Amino acid sequence: MVFYMPGRVESGETQAAELTPRQIVTELDRFIVGQSRAKRAVAIALRNRVRRTKLPADIAEEVQPKNILMIGPTGVGKTEIARRLARLAGSPFLKVEASKFTEVGYVGRDVESMVRDLVEVGIDMLRQERREQVRTPAAQAVQRRLLDLLLPPRPKAARPADAAAAAREIDEQRSWEHSRRTLVGQLEAGELDSRTVEIETAPRASSAMHIFGPAGMEEVDLNLREMLPNLFQGPPQRRNLSIAEARDVLQREEEEKLIDQQQVGREAISRVEQSGILFIDELDKIAGREGTRGPEVSREGVQRDLLPIVEGTLVKTKHGMVRTDHILFIAAGAFHVSKPSDLIPELQGRFPIRVELDALGREELVRILTEPEGSLVRQYEALLRTEGVELEFTAEGVAAIAAAAAEVNQRTENIGARRLHTVMERLLDELSFAGPELAGRRVVIDETYANERLAEIAGDSDLSRFIL
C-alpha cells in the first residue's frame, strides 16, 4: 500500500525554515497526542536539514541525514508523526510498506520503485505550485477561447471599394466589439454558465498498450512514447459541455500549456534529493537472518536491496537520475515477534536514531478524542451539524468511550487509537442513520448514553474480536 502526501506546498519550506525544534513539536502537538520523544527526534531531523542549507557546499555535501527508526505497537501515531512533519515542511512524502517488496530477480516490486514513486509525488507538488502561478494568465486564455466559441472573430475584410463600404465595415466592427464586451460581462457574471458549447480538447495519450516486466521496465514505455509519439496519442476530442464545465476543462488545458514540464521534472528531482521523506512501515516484517528455511525473498534479500538506497545511491527514473544520499528515511515497526537487532548490521547502522513510542491507555485515548484540532469528537459534531443536529459530548461520555476502546484493545488485538473509529461508529450508528429526521434536535452523549450503546461490545468477548 502506498500513501501520497503532497502537503501544503505553497508555504511549507519557508515555514519550516523559520521553526525551531521546540516550535515544530508544538505544531505536532496540535494533531498528535503524547509521543514526545518521537516528536523531538523528527523535529531535530527537520531542523538539521535547515541547518545544512546554510553550510558551505563542500561541508553540506558531507552532512548525511540521521535516519529514524520508530518502534511501537500499531495505532500509536508513528505514521501520523511522519505525515504531519512532511506537511509542515512542504516536503515530498511517501509511505510504503516494507513487506510489499521482494528481492531483485523475483516477481514483485523492487525497492527502487519507492524512490520513483517519491519523484512522482514531487512532480505532483511542483505541478500544483506551477498551476497556482499560471492560474491568472490561463484564466484569461480560457475566457478568450470561450468568447471565440460564442462570438467567432470576424474574418479579415477586403479593402473597401468606396466610402460607403468603409463606413459599413466600421459599423460592423463596432457592433462586433460591443457584442464582445457584453459577452465578457455575462461570462464574468456567470450568466452564460448553462449555455452549451462544443469544444475541442487536446488528444490524450492512449492507454491501450501496457508493458510489464522486471524492475526498471517502465523506462521501456517512456522510450517507446518518445520514438513513436503518434502511436500513443489519440485524435483531438470534440465535446458538448456547458460553459461552466468547459471552463474547468479548458483551464486545466491552458495551465498545462504554460507549464514547462521538463523544468518541473528537474526541480522535482532536486526537491526530492534535498528534502524528500520516505516512510518505510512494517520494517519488522522483513527482519530476519540467514539460516531459516526457504529463500528469503521478502526478508534479508529485501534488507540488502534496501541498504544501498538508504546509504545513498543513484536511482534511474523516467525523469532523470535521483541521488538518495540526503533523503530522510523514517522506518517504523511494532517488533513484537522480531527485534531491531534481527536486521542485518549494515541496515541497523543506517538508522542511528531509535525512538520507542508508548502504548495508548485510557487517558491517552481521552486526549485523542478531544485535544487535536481534527479530533473524532469535533469531526462527528461537524458531520451531524450538516443535518441540523447539535451533538454534544460530555467529559464523562468521552471517558466512557475511551474506556470501552481501551477494554476492547486489552481483550483482543491492541490496535491503539484506530479502535476509536469503530467504537465511535457503533456509538453513533443510530444517530447517523436517523440524522435527517432529527433536524433541529440536540443530542447529549453522556456516560449513560455511551454505556448503553457500547454495552454489547464491552460485555461480549466474542463480539469484541470482530470489532476492528
N, C-alpha and C positions, 0 to 999 in steps of 0.2 A: 504494500500500500504506500502511495506517495502523496504527501500533502504539500501544496504550493502555498507559499506565504509571501505575497508581494509587499505587504506592509504599507506604511504611509510614505510614499516615495517622494512627496513634494517637499518635505522638510526634515526627514529623518536624519540624514547625515549631518546637517547643520545643527539640529537639536542635540544629537548625541555628542557632538564635539564640544558642546557647551556644558554638558552634565558631568558632575563629579561622580565618583563611585557611590557616595552617600545619596546623591540625588537620584542616581539610577535605581538604587534599592528602594527609595521612596516611590518612584514611579511603578516599580514592580509590585510594591505593596498595595497599590490601588486595585490590582486584579488578582493577586495570589496571596493566600493566607499562609503565614509561617514560612518555613524552609529558609531561614535567614542565611545559613551557611552557603546554600546553593546560590542564593541571590548575590551574596558577596563575591563568590567566585566568578560568576558571569559578569558582574559589574566591573571587577578588576580587569577581566579579559577584554571587555569593551573599551575601557579607558586606556589600556595598553595599546590598543590599535590607534587611538587618537594620539597618544604619545609618540608612537612610531612615525606618524606622518610628519612630525616636527623634527625628526632626526635628519642628519646629513644622509645622502643617498647611500653611501658606502656602508654606514652603520645600520641604516634601516633595512638593508638587504639581508643582514645577518640576524636580525631580530625575528625569531620564529614565534608564532602564537602558542600559548600554553593551553593545549587541548584539555578538555574537562571530561571526566567520567563521573556520571551521576549514578548512585547506587540507591535503590529504594523500591518498595513494592509499587504495583500499578495504582494509578489514580491519586498520586500524592503531589503531582504538579511538575514532573520532570519536563514533559513536552511543553506545557504551558509557559514555563520559565523561558525556554529557548524561543518559543514563538513570540512572546512579548518582548524579549530582548531584540530580536530581529526587527520587529515592527518599530520599536523605539529607535533603533539605529538606521532604519531605512535600508537594511542590507538584504541582498538576495538570500532567501532562506528555503531550505528543502529538508523535509523529514523523510527518511527512508527506514525500512525495517531490514536489519542485517540478515534475518532468516530467509529473505526472498532471493538472495543472491547465491550463485553457485560458482564453483571454481572454473577458471578459464579452460575451455575444451569440453565442458559438459553442457547439456541443454539447460538453458535458463539465462538469467540476466547476469552480466559480469559487473564487477564493482565500478568500473569506469563509467558505466551508464549513469551513476548518481551525479558525476561531475557534468556530464552532458545535459542531464535534466536541470541541474542548477543553472547552467548557462541559459537554458530556455526561460527559466524564471527571471534571470537578469534581463534578458531581452524583452520580456513582457513588461517589466518595470520601466525600462528605458522607453519602450514604445508608448506606454501610458503617459510618461512625462512629456514626450515629444508631442503627443496628441493635445495635451493641455497647452503647450506653447503655440501650436499652429491652429488652435480652435477658432480664433477670430478670423484670420485670412481664409480658412477653409469654409467658414460660415458665409463669408462674402462671396466666395466662388459658388457655393450652393445656391445662394439667392440669385446670382446671375443665371445659373443653369435653369432654375425654376422659372425665372422671368422669360427666358428664351422659349421654354415649353409653352407658357401661357400666351406669350405675345412674341412670336418669332421676329428676329431682326429684319428690318426692311432690306430688300435687295438693293444693291447699288444701282441708282438710277442713271440712265443715259444722260448725256449732256442735253439740257433743254433746248428745244428748237427755237423757241421765241420767249418773249417776256411773260406771256400768259402761262406757258408750260412751267417756267421757272417759279412763278407765283404759286401754282398748284402744288409743285414739289415742296415748296417751303411750308405751305399749309398742311400737307400730308405729314411732313416731318414733325411739325409742331404737334399735330394731333397724336402721332405715334408716341412722342416723348411725354405728352400729357397722360396718355393711357398707361405708359410705363410707370410714371410716378404714382399714378393711382393704384396700380397693382403692387408697387413697392409698399405703400401704406397698408394695403389689405393683407399682404403677406406678413408684414411685421405685426399686425394686429391679430393674426390668426383667423381672419375671416374666410380664408380660402382653404383651410386645412382639410375640409371634407371633399373638396373637388378632386376628381380622379385625373391623373396624368399618366402618360406612357413614358417610361424612362429606359435608357439603355445602360446597363451596368457592365463593368469590366469583366472579362472572362475569368472564371475560376479554374485553378489547377485541377485536373481530373484526378480522381482517387481510384480509378479502375484498376491500377496496377500496383501491387504491393510486393515488396521483396523481403523475404525472411531468410535469416541465416545467422552465422556466428556473430560474435561481438564485432562491432565496427562496420557491419554490412550496411548500416543506414547511410554510410558515405556513398555506396553504390547508387542509391536512389538519387542523391544530390547530383552526382556526376551525370547520370542519365538525363536529369532535368536540364542541366546546363548544355549537354550535347544535342538534345532533341527537345527544345522548348515547345515546339508546336504540337508534339505528340501528347504532352501533358496539359495543354491548355484548351479549354473548350471555347466555343464561339461566344461572342457577346450576347447577353440575355436581355430580352425586352420584357418589361413587366408593367402591368397596370396597377398603380398604387395611389392611395390618397396622398395629397401633398404633405400631410403630417408624416406619413410613413416614408414617402420619397425623400423628405428632408433628412431623416435619420440615415437612410441608405447612402445618399449622396454625401452626407457629412463624413461618414467613415471613409468613403472612397476618396474624397478630396484630402482628408487628413493623411491617408496613406501616400498620396501623390507628393505631399510636401515633406514627407519624412525620408531621410537618407537611410535606407535600410542597412547599407554596408557600414556607415558610421555608427549606427545603433549597435550592430554586432560587435564592432571594435570596442566601443565604450562599455558594452555589457560584459565582455570578457575581462576588461580592466577592472570593472567594479567587482566582478566575481572573484578575481585573483586577490584583490586588496581588502575586500570586506565581506565576502561570502561566508555563510554559516551553513554547515552540513550537520544535521542532527541524525545520528545513527541510533535507532532504537533497537531494543531486543539484542543487544550485543552479547548478553549472557547465553543466548540460544546458539551461538557459534563458538562458545568457549569449550574447547576440547583439545586433547593431546593425542599424539600417536599412541598406538597400542590397542585401540578399540577395534572391534571387528568391522570389516567393510570399508570401502573408500570414503574418506572424509570430504565428500563433495561440498557439503554446506557447513563444515566446521573449520578444521585447521586450514584446509585449502583456501577458504574464503578469507581467513585471517591473513594468510600470506599474500593473497592478492590485494587485500586492503592496506597492507603495510606500506607499499611504495606510494599509494595515494595520500596517506596521512603524512608520510615522511616528506613528500614533495616530489612531484614528477610532472611530466608533460602528458596531457591527455588530448587526443585528437577529437575535435568536434567539427561539425559541418560549418561552423562559423570561424574556425581557426584553432590554433593550439592554445591550451589553457594550462597555466602553471598552478599547481596546488600548494605551493610552499607556504603561502600566507592565508589560506582558507582556514577558518576556525572550525575544528571538529568537536562536537559535543556528543558523546556517546552516553547511552543510558541502558540500564538493565536491572531486573529485580535481583538476580543472582541468588535465587532460592536454592536451586539444585547445585549449580556450579558456583565458583567464586572468581574474583578478578585474577587471582594467581593462576587459574587454569588457562588464561590466554597465553599465547606464545610470548616469551620475554620481550622480544623486539616491539611487539604491539603494546605491551604494558608500558614500556618506556615512552611511548608516544602520547600517553595520556597522563602527564605528571600530576595533574590536579584531580584528586578524588574527593568527592563530596557525598556523604551519606544523608539521604533525605528521611525525615521522620514519618512513621506511620501516622495515620489520622485517627484520632479518637473522637469522642462525643463533643468535647469542647471545640476542637478544630472544625468539626462539621457545622456546628452552630455559627461559627465565624464565617465559614464559606457560604452559608446560606444568606448572610446579612451584610457582611462588610464590603466585598468587592463591588465596584461600580455596576458591573453587569451580573450581579448575583441572581440566583434562581428565583428568589423571592420577588425581586424587582421585575424580572422577566415575566413571571406569571401575573403579577399585578398589572403590568402594561398590556399583556395579551388580553386579559379579560376586560380591561378598561375599554378596549375597542368595541366590546359588545354592550357597553354601558353598565357593566358590573363592577362595583367597587369592592376589591378584595383587600382584606386587612389581616396581617399575621401578627398575633401577639407574641411576646417573648416566650411565654410558656408553650405556645403552639409550635414555634420554631424548635424549642428544646425537645419537644416530643417527636418531631420529625427526625431530628438528628439522632435521638436515642434509638428510634426504630431502625434507621440506616446503620448505626453502629452495631446494633444487635444482630442484624442480618449478616453484616460483614464478619462478625465474630463466629456465627454459627456455620456459615458457608465460606465460600472463597472471598477473601478480602480484596475488594476492587476499589477501595478508597472512596474518593468523592464522586466517582461515577455512579455509586449506588444511590446517591441523592436524586438523580434524574428519574430513575424508575420509581422510587418511593414517592416523589412529588407527583408523578403521573398517576399513580394509584390513588393518592390522596385527593387529587383534583379531577379525577375521571368524570364524576357525575356533574360537577360544575362546568367542565369543558364541554360536555355533551349537551347540556341544557342551557349553555350560555346565552344564545339568542332569546330564549324565553324568560330570562331573568333580568332583562334590561331595567335599569333604574334601582336595582336592589343592592344592598350592602351585605357582604358575607364576611363574617369574622372567623378566622382559622385559629381557634384557641386549643388548649390542651385536650379538652373533651372531644372536640370535633376531630382532631388528629388521631387520638386514641381509638375512637370509634371506627374511623376509616381504615386504620392501619392494624387493627387488632388481628385481622385474619392473617396478615403477614407475620406478625410477631409471634402468634400462637401456634402456627402450623409450620413445623420444621420442614416437612416435605415440600410445602408450597414455597418456603424461603429459598429452596435450592433452585427454583425456576425463576426467581426474581433476579434479573440481570443487574 
